[in-house]
Amino acid sequence: MSIQEKFIPTGGENVANWPAHDPETRENCLREDLTRRLTTVCADLSGADFEALVHRMIVEQLRGERVMTRVFNHG
């Protein structure tokens, strides 16, 4: 990702500096990103195990984002 492609916060974003999306869109973005990054690293996992790993990581990421929003009173 080039410098020009990186997100630059302008004050209206969520606490993690991502553009505000609906929850389904955010989950889909996370799924695509994690799948892309983990496919080669976790090649020895079965399809079901890989999907379970990606799902658990998405759940934890979204939980962390909600905690940050509550703690810092953003959102």
N, C-alpha and C positions, 0 to 999 in steps of 0.2 A: 504494500500500500504506500503510495507516494504521500508526501507532505500535503499536497493539494487535496488528496482524497480523504485525509483524516478529518474527523469531525471536530469542529472548533465550537466550543460552547458559547452561546449568546445570552444565557440567562433564563431561557424558557424551557430548558430540557430537564429530564429527570436527574436524580442524584448521580447516576453512573455516566452522565454526559452522553447518553444516547438520545436520538430523537424520540419523542414520546410516541409510542405505538399502542395499538390495542393489544391486549394480552396474547391473543392468538398469533398475531403478526410477530410479536417479540419471541414467542416460543418457536415459531417456524424459523426465524433468523438464527436463534441459538442452535436448533437442530441441524440446520444446514452447515453452520460454522463448525460445530463439534464433529459432525460426520466427516466433513472435509479434513479436519485436522487429525482425527483419530483413526481413519481408515487404514493407513499404512502401519501405524504404531500398534494397533490391536488386530492385526490380520489373523492371528491365531485364534481369536474368539469366534464362536459360532454366531450365526446371524441373530439368534434370539438373545444371546449373552451381550452382543454388541449393542443391540437396541435397548436392552435393559440398562446397560452402562450409560448410554446417551440419555435415556429418560431420567435416570437418577441424577445425572449431572445437570440437566435442565431444571429439575425440581429444586436442587440445591442453589443454583444460580438465581432463579426467580425468588426463592425464599430470602436469599441474601440481599437482593435488590429491595424487597419489601421491608426488611429490617433496616436497611440504610435509609429508606424513605421515612420510616417512623422515627428513627433515632435523630435524624437531622431535620425532621419536619419539612421535607420537600414533597412535592407531588401534588 
